[in-house]
Amino acid sequence: MASSGGVKYQYLAGFCANIISVSYGAFCGWPSASFLELQADNSPLESGPLSNSDAGWVSSTLCLGGVVGTIVFARLADKLGRKPALLLMALPSLIGWLILPYARNPIHLCVARFLGGSAGGGCFAVIPIYVVELAESRVRGILGTFVVLGCNLGVLAAFTMGYFFNYKQVAWMMSILPLLFIICFVFMPETPQFLLQCNKLEEAEHALRYYRNIKKRVSKELSEELKLELRQLRTPEKGEEADANVNSAITLADFLEPKARKAFLIGIGLAATNQICGAFAMLNYTGVIFQQSGSTLPPTLAAIIVGTIQILGTYISTLLVERAGRKVLMLVSAAGIGISQCAMGTYSYLTLLGYETGAFSWVPIVGFSVMMLVAAVGLLTVPIIVLSEIMPVKIRSMAYMIFMAFLWLLTGFMLKSLPIFSESLGMHGTVFLFAVGAFASGLFIAIFVPETKGKSIETILDSM
């Protein structure tokens, strides 16, 4: 099939679908520069300068929105289809951006961030499933990295625009993204696998021909080849029983089946590795780390540098995910994060003890930069791909919804708890704690996580 078709429309679908993830990324990056303006004495808010407590609530409501969006859009993806669910994400994203220029108090900002977070929850709940169901094995991993790449592009765009424009102007410019997403994505077909689950055989074959770039029936043999792939898409688990029950109601017994139970537990562990390594949480300390090193860079410029590093790391992941493999990237990432954090923690601890560390003031910047680079290559990117690959088709959407809701809750916990950790353990203790989490993540991946590079969904499920 690969030789007779092509992947250009699979790439096109991946690019178009992830325009909405760029919008979500911009929501993530928006506070970096905007909080400086909103917390200033001449704050544009009618309620006055944004307090640190209010800023904390404005930041964390993104995660609350992510939990709600994960549940809502995952259910819509099952009921209405992957494409309608994705298109509906544009609504909260657009409304969130339109609220920001008219915000008069922290509550308005929280509402806007909640709506933006709900669209983000939908992105991570639906886009990976959409990609798995339309992509060939040889490009599935590459397309799977696009959701994180899109988010990082949005973060960098918000950082950069925040350096040149005020927060209202940034919001107006970013409101174009949900509209652009609708214009580009509305022409994409539904995934063949979802259409098959709805017994829409003709539409499923048409969608498969589109995504495989096969426009005409050139032979009976080609048609049979398509039918074979359609059959495999419909029942990756094999067997007549799977074929008969693929549309039946999901029950607890489906999750307790040995392969499904093992895949689910691995998925929970993978979701945890994404956060317990501490890389995402430490982004909130970008300014502190750069200041600690003696850097004279303004906070906005420091944020732009970090955003650029994330883009580079995610792009490297895109290049290597189908070459080096998912497991290798995650293992290298976990080791790199842990080593970088050990270097940063050691520098911070020696400075606290009063040792002369001026000659090594570059360690925090280099350590932080390396940490964010290897994190973007692996643990912040690849688990999102693997989570959607290892689950049986019947429970994939429900399980992925649970994974992402757990991930959002864990993210919110980490962001709210990090100040407590740093106060009780010190910056060095907090960084060392994250290093332990990174090394533990690597150990978990080495022992339990299967390699999925270049394997069909059928083969992955057979190996569980």
Rosetta blueprint (number, residue, H / E / L):
1 M L
2 A L
3 S L
4 S L
5 G L
6 G L
7 V L
8 K H
9 Y H
10 Q H
11 Y H
12 L H
13 A H
14 G H
15 F H
16 C H
17 A H
18 N L
19 I H
20 I H
21 S H
22 V H
23 S H
24 Y H
25 G H
26 A H
27 F H
28 C H
29 G H
30 W H
31 P H
32 S H
33 A H
34 S H
35 F H
36 L H
37 E H
38 L H
39 Q L
40 A L
41 D L
42 N L
43 S L
44 P L
45 L L
46 E L
47 S L
48 G L
49 P L
50 L L
51 S L
52 N H
53 S H
54 D H
55 A H
56 G H
57 W H
58 V H
59 S H
60 S H
61 T H
62 L H
63 C H
64 L H
65 G H
66 G H
67 V H
68 V H
69 G H
70 T H
71 I H
72 V H
73 F H
74 A H
75 R H
76 L H
77 A H
78 D H
79 K H
80 L L
81 G L
82 R H
83 K H
84 P H
85 A H
86 L H
87 L H
88 L H
89 M L
90 A H
91 L H
92 P H
93 S H
94 L H
95 I H
96 G H
97 W H
98 L H
99 I H
100 L H
101 P H
102 Y H
103 A L
104 R L
105 N L
106 P H
107 I H
108 H H
109 L H
110 C H
111 V H
112 A H
113 R H
114 F H
115 L H
116 G H
117 G H
118 S H
119 A H
120 G H
121 G H
122 G H
123 C H
124 F H
125 A H
126 V H
127 I H
128 P H
129 I H
130 Y H
131 V H
132 V H
133 E H
134 L H
135 A L
136 E L
137 S H
138 R H
139 V H
140 R H
141 G H
142 I H
143 L H
144 G H
145 T H
146 F H
147 V H
148 V H
149 L H
150 G H
151 C H
152 N H
153 L H
154 G H
155 V H
156 L H
157 A H
158 A H
159 F H
160 T H
161 M H
162 G H
163 Y H
164 F H
165 F L
166 N L
167 Y H
168 K H
169 Q H
170 V H
171 A H
172 W H
173 M H
174 M H
175 S L
176 I H
177 L H
178 P H
179 L H
180 L H
181 F H
182 I H
183 I H
184 C H
185 F H
186 V L
187 F L
188 M L
189 P L
190 E L
191 T L
192 P H
193 Q H
194 F H
195 L H
196 L H
197 Q H
198 C L
199 N L
200 K L
201 L H
202 E H
203 E H
204 A H
205 E H
206 H H
207 A H
208 L H
209 R H
210 Y H
211 Y H
212 R L
213 N L
214 I L
215 K L
216 K L
217 R L
218 V L
219 S L
220 K H
221 E H
222 L H
223 S H
224 E H
225 E H
226 L H
227 K H
228 L H
229 E H
230 L H
231 R H
232 Q H
233 L H
234 R H
235 T L
236 P L
237 E L
238 K L
239 G L
240 E H
241 E H
242 A H
243 D H
244 A H
245 N H
246 V L
247 N L
248 S L
249 A L
250 I L
251 T L
252 L H
253 A H
254 D H
255 F H
256 L H
257 E L
258 P H
259 K H
260 A H
261 R H
262 K H
263 A H
264 F H
265 L H
266 I H
267 G H
268 I H
269 G H
270 L H
271 A H
272 A H
273 T H
274 N H
275 Q H
276 I H
277 C L
278 G L
279 A H
280 F H
281 A H
282 M H
283 L H
284 N H
285 Y H
286 T H
287 G H
288 V H
289 I H
290 F H
291 Q H
292 Q H
293 S L
294 G L
295 S L
296 T L
297 L L
298 P L
299 P H
300 T H
301 L H
302 A H
303 A H
304 I H
305 I H
306 V H
307 G H
308 T H
309 I H
310 Q H
311 I H
312 L H
313 G H
314 T H
315 Y H
316 I H
317 S H
318 T H
319 L H
320 L H
321 V L
322 E L
323 R L
324 A L
325 G L
326 R H
327 K H
328 V H
329 L H
330 M H
331 L H
332 V H
333 S H
334 A H
335 A H
336 G H
337 I H
338 G H
339 I H
340 S H
341 Q H
342 C H
343 A H
344 M H
345 G H
346 T H
347 Y H
348 S H
349 Y H
350 L H
351 T H
352 L H
353 L L
354 G L
355 Y L
356 E L
357 T L
358 G H
359 A H
360 F H
361 S L
362 W H
363 V H
364 P H
365 I H
366 V H
367 G H
368 F H
369 S H
370 V H
371 M H
372 M H
373 L H
374 V H
375 A H
376 A H
377 V H
378 G L
379 L L
380 L L
381 T L
382 V H
383 P H
384 I H
385 I H
386 V H
387 L H
388 S H
389 E H
390 I L
391 M L
392 P L
393 V L
394 K L
395 I L
396 R H
397 S H
398 M H
399 A H
400 Y H
401 M H
402 I H
403 F H
404 M H
405 A H
406 F H
407 L H
408 W H
409 L H
410 L H
411 T H
412 G H
413 F H
414 M H
415 L H
416 K H
417 S H
418 L H
419 P H
420 I H
421 F H
422 S H
423 E H
424 S H
425 L H
426 G H
427 M H
428 H H
429 G H
430 T H
431 V H
432 F H
433 L H
434 F H
435 A H
436 V H
437 G H
438 A H
439 F H
440 A H
441 S H
442 G H
443 L H
444 F H
445 I H
446 A H
447 I H
448 F H
449 V L
450 P L
451 E L
452 T L
453 K L
454 G L
455 K L
456 S L
457 I H
458 E H
459 T H
460 I H
461 L H
462 D H
463 S H
464 M L
